[in-house]
Amino acid sequence: MYTEAREIPAVVHRLLNEGRDAIRDAAGFLQAAKPVQLITFARGSSDHAATYLKYACELIHGIPVASVGPSLASVYENELNLRHSACLAISQSGQSPDIVRAASTAKNQGALTIALTNQSDSPLSAAVGKLVPLLAGPEHSVPATKTYVASLVAGLAVLAHWRGDDDLLRAIDGLPDVLDRALECDWAALRSAMTQTSSAFVLGRGISLGTAQEAALKLKETCQVHAEAYSAAEVLHGPVAVVGQGFPVLAMVTDDATSPGFTAVCDQLAGMGAKVVSTSSRSKHTATLDVAATGHVLTDPISMIVSFYKSVEILARELGKNPDLPQNLMKVTETL
């Protein structure tokens, strides 16, 4: 996991260069089709990438994005009306039968289908209309790192080219250098908060919600910490009942319209005794984590997750865990 996380800047550089034609081809596919909605098929870390891309697409293009359960096709054998829709299937291995079946069914129902996968010769690649290969190289650690980040960058680049958003495209092109800096950010405050706990919250909102979901999963996988991800807009609606003195909270705050309300929630939780560590310095009662700024709010969560990956791998080893081989898990889970 350590080695593969360190490869992320090089992976992104390769993706943005060798994968540029495939990214532009997929964007042109969307421009020509003018879909009225986008649906996603994904599971696990790939579904967290889909959450991130949902907010990005809705903010950039103003069309609704919905995560559709692959079991609608693979188990229930149900058909959706997908005319005038685009479908984005995300799978690092491209092998999960339910994702392949869902994408194939969507294509047969008239949807424009695109896959993000690290395996160009996978069943998923053959089931869709357009393929965007992640070009991340072999990933041996069970917890995904470089393939997850490549999914974010590939999907966001497609959305940016589809829109012709030059500011966002410049920020994306600058990511390899920024992610090098992100790997040097010291999140010792996070590790300090998590060393004596079995439970935690990870908060996000809007464009950072998928990042919070991914961080919570990695805390479970690598550290066996029962971390749950919530929107900062929802954590006070029930989950806050378990917060007590010293309860750890990681807040993935982005500097956008969500920031004022998000930081207010962080201060409320700190007032209840929670030990809150935040990517924003605006909170009055939280520890601040160093973040490598990307120059665009939509790319900042990518920098945040890279810094988190470095820190959680260190935390796992400090706790005596093997982050590369989490108990009970396999690298590829083939869900029916």
N, C-alpha and C positions, 0 to 999 in steps of 0.2 A: 504493500500500500504506500509506503514511504517513497519507494522508487517511482511508482506510477504517478503519484501526485506531483513529484518533481518533474515529470515529463509533460505536464499539462501545457506550459507555455509553448513548447516545441510542437505538441499535437495541434494546438490552435493555429500556430503559424502554418503548419502543413495543410490543415483543413482550409484555411483562407487562401492558400495558393494553389495547391493541387486540386482542391475541391471546388474552386470558384466557378468553373463551367457548370458543374452539376447544380450548384446553388442558384446560379442565374437561370438555368434551364427550368428548375422548379418554380422560380419566381415568375418567369414568363408564362408558364403553364397556368398559374393563378391569375395573372393579368388578363390573359385571353379568356379565361372561363368566367371571371367576375362572380365568384360564389357569394351567396347571400349569408352563408354561415359556414363555420368550420367545426368539425367534430374530431376528437382525438381518441385513439385506442392505445393504451399503454398500461403497464403494471409496475409496481415497485418504484425504483429510482426514476425509471422512464416516465412514470405517471407524474412524478414531481416536476420533471422537465416539462411535461404537458401543462401543468398548472402555471408554471412560469410563462410559457408561450401563450397560454390563454390570455393572461393579463396583457402581455405584450401585443398580441394581435388586436385585442379589443381597444387598447389605447392608440395603436398605430392606424388601424384600419376601420374601427368603429363597427365591426360586424361581430355578432355573438359567437362564442366558442363554448362547446359543451363536451365534457368527458363522457363517452358512451361506454357502458360495460361491455367488454368483448363477449361475455356469456350470452348476450342477446342473440348473437349469431351462433356461437359454438355449442351452447347448451340448450337454449330455448328455441333455437332455429327460427327466430322472429325476424321479419324484414321491416326496415324503416324506410320512410319516404326520403330519399337522399338526393332527389333532383335539385340542381342548382347549389349543391353543397360540395365542399372540399373535405377530404379526410386525411388526417396526419397520423400515421402509425409509427410509434417509437418503440424500438426494441434493440438493446445492445447486441444481442446474439442473433436476432431475426429468426429464432427457432421456436418460440412459444406457439403451440398450435392454435390457441384461442385468438392471439393477435393476428396470425396469418389468416385464419378463417374469417375474422371480422373484416380485415382489410379487403380480402377477396370478395366477400359478400357486398361490401360497400361499392366496390368497383362495378360489380354486376348490376347493382341498383342505380348506376348512373353517376356516382360520385367521382370527382377528380381525386385520385389517391396518390399520396406521397409517403415514402418511408424514410425515416432516419435510422440507420443501423450501421454497426461496425463490421458486419459481414456481408460483403457485396454479392456473394454467391449463396445467400441464405434463402430459405423458402419465402420469407417476407419480401425479399428483393424481387422475386419473380411474380409476386401476387399483386404488385401495385403498378400504377402508371408511370411514376417517376421515382427514382432512387437518389438520395443524397447520402453517400457513404461518409462515415465519420472519420475514417483514416486515422484511428487512434492506435493502431497496432495491437498486438496481443495484450490482453489484460488478465493477469493470473490471480491477483488478489480477489477474494470473494467480494468484499465491498467495492463497488464501482466508484471510480474517481474520474479518471481521464475520459472515459466514455460518457459519463454524465455531463461533464463540462462541454465536451464536443457536441452533445445533443443540444445544449442550450445555445451554443454559438452557431451551429448549423441552422437551427430553426429560426433564430433571431435574424441571421443574415438573409435567409429566404424572405422573411417578412420585410426587412429593410429594403432589399432589392425590389420586391413587389411594389412597395410604396414609392421607391426612388428617394428615400430619406438620406440625404447626403451627410447630415450631422451624425446620424446614427451609424452610418457606414464608416465614417471616420473613427468613431469610438470603437467600433468592432475591429477595424484594422489595427488599432493601437493596443488591442488586448494582449498580445504576446508579451510586450514589455511590461505592461501593468501587472500581469499575472506573475511575472518574475518577482516583482516587488511584493505582491500579495503573499508569496511564499516566505518572505522574510518578516512579515508582520508577526509580532509577538502577542499571542492570545493567552498569556500566562494567567490572566485574571479569570478566564473561562475555566482553565484547568483547576485553579484553586477553588472555584465554586463547585466543581463537580467531583472532587476527590472523596467526599464523605457522604455520598448520597446514593440512593437507589432509584430516585424519581426526579424528574425535572420537566419544566415547560420550555418549549422553543416557540417564540412568537414571530410572526411576520404579518404583513398586511399588503394587499395589492400585489405589486410586482415582486415582493420579497416572500410571499406566502409559500411558494414552491421551495424556496431556499430553506425556510424553516422546516418544512416537511422532510426535506432531504437530510438536514442536520439531525433532526430527531431520530430518523431511521438509523443514521450512522452511530449515534450514541447507543442505540439498542444493539446494533450489530457488533460494534467493536469494544464497547465498554460494559455491556449488559446493564446499562442505565435505562430504566423505563421512562423514556422521554416522550412527551406528547406534544405535537405541534398544534397551535391554535392561531387563528387570526386575532390580532390585538382588539378587533371590534367585538369578539365573542368570548374572550377569556373571562370577562367579569360576569358572564351569563351562566354561571354554574361551576365551571372548572376551578374558579378562584377559591371554592370551599376547601380545597385541599392545601392551600398555601398557608404555611406557618413560618415560624422563625427559622431563617437560614435556608428556606426552600429555594433551590437554584432556578433562575430564569435567564435564558439567552434571548435577547431581543435583536432581531435582524431588521434594523430601522433604515429606510432609505430617505434621502433628502428630497421628498416630493410632497404633495398635498396631504399625504397620510401622516407626515412627521409630527405635527403638533398634537394630534389626538393620540398617536402612538406613544409619544414620550410622556404624555400625561398619564396614560395607563401604566407605564413603567414606574413612574413616581408613586402611583397609587399602590402598586404591588410592593414597592420598597417600603412604603409606609405600613404595610401589613406584616413586615418582617422578612420579605423575600430578599434573597441575595441576587440582585439583577445586574447582569453585565450586558452592555448595549453597544451597538455599532455607531450610536449617535452620542455626541457630547452635549446635546441639548437637555438631557434629563438632569435633574438636580441631585438625585440621590442614587445614582447608579455608577458602576465602574465602566469606563469607556475603553472599547477595544480599538486598536489601530486598524485602519482600513486603507487600502490602496485605491484612491479615487480613480475612476475610469473616464471622467469627463462627461458622462451621460447617465441619467438615472436608470435607464433600462439595462445598462451593462454593469452597474454597481453590484447587483446581487451575484454576478459571476465572480467578481473579485472576492466577495465575502465568503463564498463557499470554498474557494481555493484556500484562503487563510484558515477556515475552519477545518478542512481536511488535514492540513499540516498539524494543527493543534490536537485534533481528536486522535490522530495516530500516536502522538506522544503520550496523550492521556491514557490511552489503552495500555501502552507498555508500562507506564507508571503504576497502573492498577494491577499489573501482572497478567494482563490478557494478551492473546496473540491476535492482533488486528487483521492479519491476513487470513486466518482460518476461524471465523466465528463458529461457536458451537451450533450444531443442528442445521447448518446451512450448506448449500452447494452453489457453485458459480452460476449455473443455468437452471432455472426452474421452469419446466415445461407444463404450463397449466392448460387443462382441457376446457 
